[in-house]
Amino acid sequence: MTREATDAGTWVVEAGLAGTSEQELLHGFCERVREAGIPIARVLVGIDTLHPLYEGRIFRWYRDRPELNQPSEYGRTSEDADAEERWQRSPFYHLMQSGKSLLRRNMVRGDPADFLVLE
């Protein structure tokens, strides 16, 4: 691991302990990872919550589309049929059901866009 990548991890821990917002944590971490030479273009982080109305929150980071870098909440799948259907068609659900920890698709090579988020 490069010193820059280690520094990115150290920064996110220190910033989190200092009370930096989730969106700022994600942005700062992604920028530091890119500076370390890892060519990321977009990142999505999901966090389940104990909120009475929302199941969790999603945080996004797009290198070239900062206007899309807005957090959003998602509702409980047990109370929303559409949300449950979207969940069951997601790559995260696929990973959970398959027991795998990694899912890769190379769209340039022609891999299928078999999840809505990839279309």
MDAnalysis code that builds the backbone (N, CA, C; Angstrom):
import MDAnalysis as mda
import numpy as np

u = mda.Universe.empty(357, n_residues=119, atom_resindex=np.repeat(np.arange(119), 3), trajectory=True)
u.add_TopologyAttr("name", ["N", "CA", "C"] * 119)
u.add_TopologyAttr("resid", np.arange(1, 120))
u.add_TopologyAttr("resname", ["MET", "THR", "ARG", "GLU", "ALA", "THR", "ASP", "ALA", "GLY", "THR", "TRP", "VAL", "VAL", "GLU", "ALA", "GLY", "LEU", "ALA", "GLY", "THR", "SER", "GLU", "GLN", "GLU", "LEU", "LEU", "HIS", "GLY", "PHE", "CYS", "GLU", "ARG", "VAL", "ARG", "GLU", "ALA", "GLY", "ILE", "PRO", "ILE", "ALA", "ARG", "VAL", "LEU", "VAL", "GLY", "ILE", "ASP", "THR", "LEU", "HIS", "PRO", "LEU", "TYR", "GLU", "GLY", "ARG", "ILE", "PHE", "ARG", "TRP", "TYR", "ARG", "ASP", "ARG", "PRO", "GLU", "LEU", "ASN", "GLN", "PRO", "SER", "GLU", "TYR", "GLY", "ARG", "THR", "SER", "GLU", "ASP", "ALA", "ASP", "ALA", "GLU", "GLU", "ARG", "TRP", "GLN", "ARG", "SER", "PRO", "PHE", "TYR", "HIS", "LEU", "MET", "GLN", "SER", "GLY", "LYS", "SER", "LEU", "LEU", "ARG", "ARG", "ASN", "MET", "VAL", "ARG", "GLY", "ASP", "PRO", "ALA", "ASP", "PHE", "LEU", "VAL", "LEU", "GLU"])
u.atoms.positions = np.array([
    [0.853, -1.183, 0.000],
    [0.000, 0.000, 0.000],
    [0.892, 1.236, 0.000],
    [0.528, 2.197, -0.808],
    [1.328, 3.415, -0.879],
    [1.103, 4.291, 0.342],
    [2.059, 5.165, 0.567],
    [1.924, 6.104, 1.690],
    [0.692, 6.978, 1.507],
    [0.404, 7.370, 0.254],
    [-0.758, 8.209, -0.016],
    [-2.063, 7.490, 0.328],
    [-2.141, 6.193, 0.004],
    [-3.348, 5.425, 0.328],
    [-3.506, 5.296, 1.842],
    [-2.414, 5.056, 2.534],
    [-2.465, 4.999, 4.001],
    [-2.895, 6.342, 4.570],
    [-2.373, 7.427, 3.982],
    [-2.758, 8.766, 4.427],
    [-4.256, 9.008, 4.235],
    [-4.836, 8.480, 3.158],
    [-6.282, 8.635, 2.916],
    [-7.073, 7.963, 4.034],
    [-6.656, 6.779, 4.441],
    [-7.327, 6.091, 5.536],
    [-7.184, 6.826, 6.852],
    [-5.997, 7.320, 7.116],
    [-5.760, 8.093, 8.335],
    [-6.606, 9.357, 8.337],
    [-6.664, 10.032, 7.192],
    [-7.456, 11.265, 7.100],
    [-8.926, 10.996, 7.400],
    [-9.498, 9.937, 6.815],
    [-10.928, 9.688, 6.995],
    [-11.244, 9.369, 8.460],
    [-10.367, 8.662, 9.131],
    [-10.590, 8.365, 10.555],
    [-10.545, 9.657, 11.369],
    [-9.518, 10.461, 11.141],
    [-9.395, 11.714, 11.893],
    [-10.551, 12.665, 11.593],
    [-10.938, 12.779, 10.324],
    [-12.041, 13.672, 9.952],
    [-13.355, 13.177, 10.549],
    [-13.561, 11.869, 10.554],
    [-14.772, 11.310, 11.145],
    [-14.856, 11.590, 12.630],
    [-13.743, 11.423, 13.320],
    [-13.712, 11.709, 14.760],
    [-13.913, 13.194, 15.047],
    [-13.563, 14.035, 14.081],
    [-13.735, 15.484, 14.251],
    [-15.153, 15.943, 13.920],
    [-15.999, 15.026, 13.450],
    [-17.388, 15.376, 13.180],
    [-17.672, 15.817, 11.759],
    [-16.781, 15.535, 10.838],
    [-16.995, 15.886, 9.433],
    [-18.223, 15.155, 8.909],
    [-19.024, 15.824, 8.094],
    [-20.251, 15.202, 7.568],
    [-19.910, 14.002, 6.689],
    [-20.883, 13.110, 6.535],
    [-20.674, 11.913, 5.728],
    [-20.294, 12.262, 4.297],
    [-20.981, 13.236, 3.711],
    [-20.701, 13.606, 2.327],
    [-19.293, 14.179, 2.197],
    [-18.887, 14.999, 3.149],
    [-17.528, 15.549, 3.112],
    [-16.481, 14.462, 3.329],
    [-16.791, 13.485, 4.177],
    [-15.881, 12.353, 4.377],
    [-15.676, 11.593, 3.067],
    [-16.781, 11.312, 2.391],
    [-16.694, 10.565, 1.140],
    [-15.897, 11.346, 0.103],
    [-16.209, 12.636, -0.056],
    [-15.503, 13.466, -1.031],
    [-14.004, 13.517, -0.723],
    [-13.666, 13.811, 0.515],
    [-12.257, 13.903, 0.898],
    [-11.514, 12.600, 0.714],
    [-12.150, 11.501, 1.084],
    [-11.525, 10.193, 0.924],
    [-11.291, 9.879, -0.549],
    [-12.312, 10.100, -1.382],
    [-12.188, 9.796, -2.811],
    [-11.094, 10.627, -3.460],
    [-11.030, 11.896, -3.129],
    [-9.979, 12.745, -3.699],
    [-8.595, 12.266, -3.281],
    [-8.440, 11.863, -2.047],
    [-7.144, 11.379, -1.571],
    [-6.778, 10.041, -2.207],
    [-7.752, 9.188, -2.407],
    [-7.502, 7.912, -3.071],
    [-7.056, 8.149, -4.515],
    [-7.713, 9.084, -5.193],
    [-7.312, 9.418, -6.568],
    [-5.889, 9.974, -6.589],
    [-5.567, 10.833, -5.622],
    [-4.213, 11.383, -5.540],
    [-3.178, 10.290, -5.297],
    [-3.615, 9.188, -4.677],
    [-2.721, 8.056, -4.432],
    [-2.540, 7.188, -5.681],
    [-3.259, 7.540, -6.768],
    [-3.071, 6.819, -8.020],
    [-4.102, 5.750, -8.314],
    [-5.158, 5.678, -7.512],
    [-6.221, 4.707, -7.770],
    [-7.279, 5.397, -8.628],
    [-7.497, 4.916, -9.863],
    [-8.360, 5.640, -10.818],
    [-9.856, 5.375, -10.614],
    [-10.425, 5.940, -9.569],
    [-11.858, 5.766, -9.339],
    [-12.638, 6.872, -10.042],
    [-13.828, 6.530, -10.516],
    [-14.683, 7.500, -11.203],
    [-15.960, 7.773, -10.437],
    [-16.463, 6.761, -9.707],
    [-17.661, 6.977, -8.908],
    [-17.681, 5.995, -7.750],
    [-18.324, 6.435, -6.665],
    [-18.395, 5.634, -5.442],
    [-19.788, 5.782, -4.864],
    [-20.303, 4.711, -4.314],
    [-21.595, 4.721, -3.634],
    [-21.416, 4.051, -2.286],
    [-21.880, 4.714, -1.227],
    [-21.816, 4.166, 0.121],
    [-23.227, 4.136, 0.674],
    [-23.653, 2.990, 1.149],
    [-24.969, 2.849, 1.772],
    [-24.812, 2.585, 3.255],
    [-25.639, 3.246, 4.045],
    [-25.581, 3.089, 5.495],
    [-26.991, 2.811, 6.003],
    [-27.186, 1.651, 6.613],
    [-28.466, 1.374, 7.253],
    [-28.569, 2.214, 8.523],
    [-29.790, 2.620, 8.848],
    [-29.995, 3.469, 10.019],
    [-31.052, 2.865, 10.937],
    [-31.217, 3.478, 12.074],
    [-32.268, 3.097, 13.017],
    [-33.392, 4.128, 13.005],
    [-33.490, 4.877, 11.933],
    [-34.507, 5.909, 11.791],
    [-35.882, 5.258, 11.658],
    [-36.934, 5.824, 12.254],
    [-38.253, 5.201, 12.183],
    [-38.890, 5.218, 10.781],
    [-38.481, 6.120, 9.917],
    [-39.071, 6.200, 8.577],
    [-38.153, 5.689, 7.477],
    [-36.845, 5.867, 7.649],
    [-35.893, 5.521, 6.599],
    [-35.082, 4.298, 6.984],
    [-34.923, 3.416, 6.033],
    [-34.100, 2.222, 6.234],
    [-32.615, 2.612, 6.280],
    [-32.271, 3.604, 5.458],
    [-30.870, 3.997, 5.411],
    [-30.641, 5.211, 4.544],
    [-29.361, 5.513, 4.365],
    [-28.962, 6.662, 3.550],
    [-27.923, 6.210, 2.544],
    [-27.938, 6.871, 1.389],
    [-26.980, 6.610, 0.317],
    [-26.170, 7.874, 0.084],
    [-24.873, 7.703, -0.030],
    [-23.973, 8.801, -0.343],
    [-23.253, 8.451, -1.632],
    [-23.189, 9.416, -2.557],
    [-22.582, 9.191, -3.865],
    [-21.449, 10.182, -4.092],
    [-20.466, 9.729, -4.866],
    [-19.388, 10.612, -5.303],
    [-19.101, 10.280, -6.759],
    [-19.206, 11.283, -7.605],
    [-18.883, 11.154, -9.028],
    [-17.754, 12.128, -9.333],
    [-16.683, 11.623, -9.905],
    [-15.536, 12.466, -10.222],
    [-15.916, 13.605, -11.165],
    [-16.672, 13.295, -12.221],
    [-16.961, 14.279, -13.262],
    [-18.357, 14.892, -13.185],
    [-19.163, 14.517, -12.189],
    [-20.533, 15.032, -12.107],
    [-20.868, 15.415, -10.669],
    [-20.217, 16.451, -10.145],
    [-20.433, 16.814, -8.736],
    [-21.870, 17.188, -8.406],
    [-22.665, 17.573, -9.410],
    [-24.071, 17.914, -9.135],
    [-24.856, 16.691, -8.663],
    [-24.341, 15.493, -8.910],
    [-25.015, 14.261, -8.475],
    [-24.560, 13.805, -7.091],
    [-23.636, 14.510, -6.492],
    [-23.067, 14.107, -5.212],
    [-23.948, 14.533, -4.041],
    [-25.193, 14.103, -4.073],
    [-26.144, 14.444, -3.017],
    [-26.589, 13.177, -2.280],
    [-26.641, 13.226, -0.960],
    [-27.139, 12.059, -0.226],
    [-28.640, 11.879, -0.423],
    [-29.100, 10.675, -0.226],
    [-30.537, 10.408, -0.297],
    [-30.892, 9.332, 0.722],
    [-32.158, 9.313, 1.099],
    [-32.667, 8.314, 2.030],
    [-33.463, 7.279, 1.251],
    [-33.507, 6.081, 1.780],
    [-34.376, 5.074, 1.188],
    [-35.253, 4.477, 2.272],
    [-36.485, 4.159, 1.870],
    [-37.481, 3.688, 2.821],
    [-37.383, 2.202, 3.121],
    [-38.220, 1.779, 4.012],
    [-38.249, 0.377, 4.421],
    [-38.880, -0.480, 3.328],
    [-38.173, -1.516, 2.928],
    [-38.681, -2.382, 1.868],
    [-39.919, -3.147, 2.315],
    [-40.065, -3.366, 3.602],
    [-41.225, -4.093, 4.101],
    [-42.515, -3.275, 3.989],
    [-42.377, -1.968, 3.762],
    [-43.548, -1.098, 3.689],
    [-43.730, -0.460, 2.317],
    [-42.886, -0.820, 1.345],
    [-42.928, -0.194, 0.031],
    [-42.580, -1.245, -1.022],
    [-43.575, -1.702, -1.776],
    [-43.371, -2.756, -2.769],
    [-42.377, -2.334, -3.843],
    [-42.420, -1.066, -4.265],
    [-41.476, -0.594, -5.281],
    [-40.046, -0.614, -4.753],
    [-39.871, -0.187, -3.519],
    [-38.540, -0.195, -2.913],
    [-38.031, -1.622, -2.785],
    [-38.909, -2.542, -2.436],
    [-38.495, -3.942, -2.316],
    [-38.084, -4.503, -3.674],
    [-38.831, -4.172, -4.715],
    [-38.479, -4.647, -6.062],
    [-37.133, -4.073, -6.504],
    [-36.891, -2.786, -6.274],
    [-35.604, -2.171, -6.635],
    [-34.460, -2.829, -5.874],
    [-34.680, -3.098, -4.589],
    [-33.664, -3.754, -3.763],
    [-33.330, -5.125, -4.337],
    [-34.353, -5.886, -4.703],
    [-34.116, -7.237, -5.186],
    [-33.475, -7.263, -6.578],
    [-33.490, -6.148, -7.283],
    [-32.830, -6.051, -8.590],
    [-31.472, -5.360, -8.504],
    [-31.010, -5.100, -7.293],
    [-29.766, -4.358, -7.105],
    [-28.560, -5.298, -7.028],
    [-27.381, -4.774, -7.354],
    [-26.171, -5.579, -7.210],
    [-25.890, -5.940, -5.745],
    [-26.316, -5.100, -4.826],
    [-26.093, -5.405, -3.412],
    [-26.909, -6.629, -2.974],
    [-28.144, -6.703, -3.419],
    [-28.978, -7.857, -3.107],
    [-28.357, -9.113, -3.723],
    [-27.898, -8.998, -4.964],
    [-27.243, -10.124, -5.641],
    [-26.045, -10.618, -4.827],
    [-25.222, -9.695, -4.347],
    [-24.065, -10.089, -3.544],
    [-24.493, -10.776, -2.254],
    [-25.505, -10.232, -1.614],
    [-25.982, -10.824, -0.369],
    [-26.514, -12.232, -0.598],
    [-27.287, -12.416, -1.654],
    [-27.881, -13.721, -1.938],
    [-26.839, -14.741, -2.404],
    [-25.846, -14.285, -3.145],
    [-24.841, -15.199, -3.685],
    [-23.731, -15.510, -2.689],
    [-23.600, -14.661, -1.664],
    [-22.532, -14.861, -0.695],
    [-21.183, -14.358, -1.175],
    [-21.161, -13.716, -2.319],
    [-19.907, -13.194, -2.860],
    [-19.616, -11.829, -2.254],
    [-18.353, -11.424, -2.326],
    [-17.972, -10.123, -1.797],
    [-17.576, -9.148, -2.900],
    [-17.612, -9.600, -4.144],
    [-17.171, -8.762, -5.250],
    [-18.041, -9.017, -6.474],
    [-18.374, -7.948, -7.159],
    [-19.128, -8.029, -8.410],
    [-18.479, -7.061, -9.380],
    [-18.021, -7.575, -10.505],
    [-17.365, -6.724, -11.497],
    [-18.083, -6.818, -12.818],
    [-18.183, -5.682, -13.482],
    [-18.712, -5.622, -14.840],
    [-17.828, -4.660, -15.620],
    [-17.302, -5.114, -16.736],
    [-16.505, -4.265, -17.615],
    [-17.373, -3.898, -18.797],
    [-17.967, -2.730, -18.730],
    [-18.920, -2.308, -19.756],
    [-18.231, -2.069, -21.099],
    [-16.984, -1.644, -21.073],
    [-16.243, -1.417, -22.313],
    [-16.027, -2.730, -23.049],
    [-15.796, -3.783, -22.300],
    [-15.566, -5.106, -22.880],
    [-16.870, -5.776, -23.327],
    [-17.988, -5.225, -22.935],
    [-19.267, -5.787, -23.349],
    [-19.966, -6.639, -22.314],
    [-19.534, -6.562, -21.063],
    [-20.231, -7.292, -20.004],
    [-21.668, -6.789, -19.912],
    [-22.577, -7.624, -19.449],
    [-23.983, -7.222, -19.417],
    [-24.260, -6.131, -18.384],
    [-25.191, -5.261, -18.731],
    [-25.691, -4.251, -17.787],
    [-26.907, -4.864, -17.107],
    [-26.659, -5.901, -16.302],
    [-27.742, -6.693, -15.756],
    [-28.334, -6.136, -14.459],
    [-27.940, -4.944, -14.102],
    [-28.523, -4.257, -12.956],
    [-28.910, -2.849, -13.388],
    [-30.024, -2.367, -12.895],
    [-30.537, -1.067, -13.292],
    [-29.502, 0.050, -13.165],
    [-28.728, 0.016, -12.093],
    [-27.744, 1.060, -11.857],
    [-26.666, 1.087, -12.955],
    [-26.482, -0.003, -13.663],
    [-25.472, -0.058, -14.724],
    [-25.996, 0.389, -16.075],
    [-27.299, 0.484, -16.218],
    [-27.852, 0.819, -17.529],
    [-27.563, 2.217, -17.906],
])
